[in-house]
């Protein structure tokens, strides 16, 4: 199981966190619902960084295997 924390933005719920647990098959379905050929394409679409469990995430774009694909450049 993968735990995902989401923020509720409805005014009456502001300030409340909830944990949502999805089955691995559900997580894969969400990740595969969008496909970017590479990080340049994801950045151009305004989707980067892409977190594990989010549409467009895949291990091949997560160079550090930290659950965050297409992170901002850290070097000069």
C-alpha positions in Angstrom: 0.0 0.0 0.0 1.1 3.6 -0.7 0.0 6.4 1.6 -0.8 9.7 0.1 -1.4 12.8 2.1 -3.8 15.4 0.6 -4.8 18.9 1.6 -8.5 19.7 1.7 -9.1 23.2 0.3 -12.8 23.6 1.1 -13.2 26.5 3.5 -14.8 24.5 6.2 -12.0 21.9 6.0 -9.0 24.2 5.7 -6.3 23.1 8.1 -7.3 19.4 8.1 -5.0 16.7 6.7 -6.2 13.3 5.8 -4.3 10.2 4.7 -5.5 8.2 1.7 -4.3 4.7 1.1 -4.5 3.2 -2.4 -3.7 -0.2 -3.6 -0.6 -0.5 -5.8 -2.7 -1.2 -8.9 -4.7 2.0 -8.3 -1.4 4.0 -7.9 0.0 2.6 -11.1 -3.3 3.4 -13.0 -3.0 7.0 -11.8 0.7 7.3 -12.7 0.0 5.8 -16.2 -3.0 8.1 -16.9 -0.5 10.7 -18.3 2.7 10.0 -20.2 5.6 12.4 -20.7 8.5 11.2 -22.9 11.0 12.9 -20.7 11.4 15.6 -18.0 11.8 18.4 -20.5 8.3 17.5 -21.8 6.9 17.4 -18.3 8.5 20.7 -17.4 7.1 22.3 -20.6 3.7 21.1 -19.6 4.1 22.6 -16.1 3.8 19.3 -14.5 7.3 19.0 -12.9 8.2 17.9 -10.3 6.1 14.8 -10.4 5.6 12.9 -7.2 5.2 9.1 -6.9 1.5 8.3 -7.2 0.8 11.3 -9.4 -0.2 11.3 -13.0 2.9 11.1 -15.2 5.3 9.7 -12.6 7.4 6.8 -13.6 10.6 5.3 -12.2 12.6 6.0 -15.4 12.3 9.7 -14.8 13.2 9.5 -11.1 17.0 9.4 -11.2 17.5 9.4 -7.4 14.7 6.9 -6.7 13.4 9.3 -4.0 9.8 9.4 -5.3 10.2 12.7 -7.0 10.7 12.7 -10.8 11.9 15.7 -12.8 13.1 17.7 -9.8 14.4 21.2 -10.4 18.1 21.5 -11.4 20.3 21.7 -8.4 23.6 22.5 -10.1 25.0 25.6 -11.9 
